[in-house]
């Protein structure tokens, strides 16, 4: 964890320097709260730095013969697989902004099949290794389908959670903390996120981007499937679940009512921002809710690793 944190700190810092030199700053959407408009030009895709740190330290761990558990290999591969999908999205956005045109991002109909492919590949190999600490075993075929959908849902839910300085990294650390002693890959991600948070804490000097959020979503879901129980994940990841549900509710309500909004703005953290709460307060309260949800999930699991 210490090595991952230090390497992440170095790589993310270097990424910020390169981003400023080459103009990889993010253009803030005009519909976001006014407090976000001053962030225009902030380097984005900083997830590249901490994902690379995770990979390098993990490979070192593997070379020493300590990361031999196949579950750890699956966790790294699903994080990288989802991360690459997010990286494609990040690169398209940056190139489009620099050139003033071209393909702006991956469309949903392009992104979902790729997420399904990565999710299914993970689920196929993870189903026989999955933990069932709550005692619900649906069988390998059913669980392969379930884990695929959970993986896709998690990648998108964690992506929606990334919208306030420091929020996604802090929330993810809390969710993963109970696994720190049983999963080296989860522990390394915590360390890498600590290095990233050094620069991403309010006011952020770098944004995570889709590569980081997708990689986190994949690894968190995978860790709970393999070491805890898939049914404990929605409770521990209550904030990402709330974020994606808020978007679904907003879109459905908008269509059903012919243009009315259920929330002031989505994802849910922007609803509170528009209501007048500062980013730091929202982030801290979301962390508190996550800590309670994670504690409750592990109480249901028996409170033991």
Number of C-alpha atoms within 10 A of each C-alpha: 21 14 16 27 25 18 23 31 24 16 22 30 20 13 21 23 12 13 19 13 10 11 15 23 22 20 16 15 10 9 9 14 16 11 11 15 14 9 18 12 17 19 25 24 28 27 31 25 26 32 27 18 28 29 20 16 21 22 14 12 16 15 11 10 10 11 18 12 12 11 20 20 15 21 25 22 19 26 31 25 23 29 27 19 21 28 23 15 21 27 19 17 22 20 16 15 18 14 8 10 10 12 13 16 18 17 10 9 8 11 15 16 12 17 24 18 15 22 27 20 17 23 28 17 15 23 22 14 15 23 19 17 16 14 9 11 12 12 10 17 12 11 19 22 15 17 23 23 16 23 28 24 22 28 28 22 25 28 25 26 23 23 19 22 22 26 24 28 25 21 26 25 24 21 24 22 14 19 19 17 10 12 19 19 27 27 22 25 33 28 25 32 31 23 27 30 27 18 20 24 18 16 13 17 19 30 27 28 24 30 29 32 30 32 31 31 28 31 29 27 26 32 25 20 24 21 18 23 22 23 17 21 24 18 20 26 27 20 26 30 20 18 22 22 17 21 19 14 15 21 16 14 16 15 12 10 10 9 10 12 16 17 18 14 20 23 23 22 25 21 17 18 20 17 12 10 13 13 22 16 12 17 21 15 12 20 21 14 17 24 20 15 22 24 18 16 22 19 12 15 18 11 11 9 12
